[in-house]
């Protein structure tokens, strides 16, 4: 199942990229939302190979996810891949310069099942895909807003 959203921001593309690839702030945001986050590779500089073990409660059950940066092409693209017991997750973040002072963030998530229970869960979720798309867009806008004072129209 794929989710995607586009967010236009009133800032230059390199500055937007630096904000959305600030992994320390992203970690703090996840912790504030109740997740347990630990870095696999405690590298200081963002780039390929950085990863996290993330634990969180979802629907009353403890879930675990291992997330790793596969591609880090400054100032355009970050690709992360994650795996949990039931799902595989790919997150692709792309920053596009619209002008010298405006840019667009394209955020895509692709979720694939790893077992039959997850396959059934995703099939059921497809029935409410429009509602899930709206929630995804809202959550990504909130996350981008938390990562810094990013002027985002429509949030």
Buried (B, 14 or more C-beta within 10 A) or exposed (E): BEBBBEBBBBBBBBBBBBBBBBBEBBBBBBEEEEBEBEEEEEBEEBBBEBBBEBEBEEEEEEBEBBBBBBBBEEBBBBBBBBBBEBBBBBBBBBBBBEEEEBBBBBBBBBBBBEEEEBBEBBEEEEEEEEEBBEEBBEEBBEBBBBBBEBEBEEB
